[in-house]
Amino acid sequence: MKKALFGLALASASIAAMAQMTPAGLWKTIDDDGKTEKSLVRIQDAGGLVSGKVEKIFDPAKADAKCEKCDGAKANQPVLGMQIIEGVRRDPDETAQWDGGLILDPNNGKTYKVRLRPVDGGKKLEVRGYIGTPLLGRTQTWIRVE
């Protein structure tokens, strides 16, 4: 009986650890300075297609911010609730990485290619926005909240 319980607990821990190694979850975004908490973004996986929406903005002065520099359907729309990550899929050649989609920076209205990589056992997410090649971009590290 004890062996069965131990095996079940071990299997549950393994499943939980694997679930943490995906970008799906709630993430605290951190500014490029590495200190300033900006927002919470909920990333969801729907049938292998990953997307993310802004759930909370920490700065009360920006809580009602609109995407003033965005084009198209997102122009002058509230940042809160806005989908900023779309079209991302797991990389078939590197299963610990998700890419192929886009990320929007609501501060400047620009859209970049994006690469997502869970690190530190899934507790952190490296979010790399880039133009052309991943070498020409910047990376933020987001912290898993749930």
N, C-alpha and C positions, 0 to 999 in steps of 0.2 A: 504494500500500500504506500509506504514512504517513497519507494522508488518511482512509482507511478506519479505521485504528487510532485516529486522533484523533476521528473521528465516533463510534466505539464507546465511547471513553473519555468523551466529552461526554454521550452518551446515558446511560451508566451513572451518571455524576455527577448528571444531572438526575433519574433514577429514584430514586437514593439521597436526594436533597434532598427530593423529593416524599414519600417514605416517612417522612421525619423530620417532616413537617408534619401528622402524625396524632397522636392521643394514645396510640396503641399503642406499648408499650415498657416498659422498667423505669425507674421514677422514684424519686428520693430526695426524700422529703417533708421540708419545712422548716417549723418551728413559726412561729406568727404573729410571733415576735420577729425573724424573718428570718435567724437564725443557727443555731438548734439543729436538728440533723439528727435526725429522729424515726424514720423507717422507710423501707423500700423497698416500693413498690407496683408490681405488674405489671399493666399495662392491656392487655387483649386486645380485638381486634375480631373477632367471629364473625358474618360475614354482615351487617355493618352495625350490629350491636348491640354496644356497648362495655361492658365490665365490668372491675373491678379488684379484686385481692386483695392483702392484706398478705403480703409474702414474708420480710421481716426487720424486727426491731425493734432499734434501736441501743442503747438503754438496757438493760444487763443486768438491772437491777432490775425491768424491765417485760417481759422476754422471755417470761415465762409468764403474762402478764396475761390476765384473762378480761373479757368485756364485761359487767360487773356491773350496769350501768345500762340494758342493752339489754332490749327486750321480745321476746316471741314466740320463734321458733326460735333467735335469736342470744343469748338471755339466758344469761349465765354460760358462753358458749362462748369458746374461746381466740381472742384477737385475731389471733395469728399464723395465717395461712391463711384468715382471714375475708374474704369478699367485702364490700367497703365501697362499691364503685361498681357500679351496675346500671342497665340500661335506657336508656343514653345512645345517642343517634343523631346523625349529622351533620345540622346545621341546613340544610334545603333552600334557605333564603334567604341564608344566610351560610356558605359552604362551609368557612371557616377556623374554624368553631365547632361544638362538639358539645354538645347539651343534651337536655332532655326526660327525664332520668333522676334518680336519687337518689344521695346520698352519705351514709354513716353516719359519725358521729364517735364512735368507740368510747370516748372519754373521758367523754362525757356521755350516750351511748346515743341521741342524737337523730339523726333522719334529715332531710336537707335536699334541696331541689331542687339540681341541680348544672349548671354550665356549664364546659366544658373548652375552652381555647383555646391551641394551640401558639404560642409566640412565639420571637423571637430565632433564626429559622431552624429551629425545632423543637428547640432545645437546652433550652428551658424550657417549662413548662406552667402557665398560669394556671388555677387551680382555684377556682371561685367557688361557695360554698355559700350558699343563700339561702332565705328563706321568702316565699312570695307572688310578689314581683317581684325581679329581680336587683339593684335599687337597695337592697334591704333584706338585705344579706348581707356576707360578708367573702371576701377573695381571698387564697389562698396561692400562692406560686410554687414549683413543684417543678422539680428539675433532672434532665435525662435522663442515665441511666447507660448504657443501651444501647437 
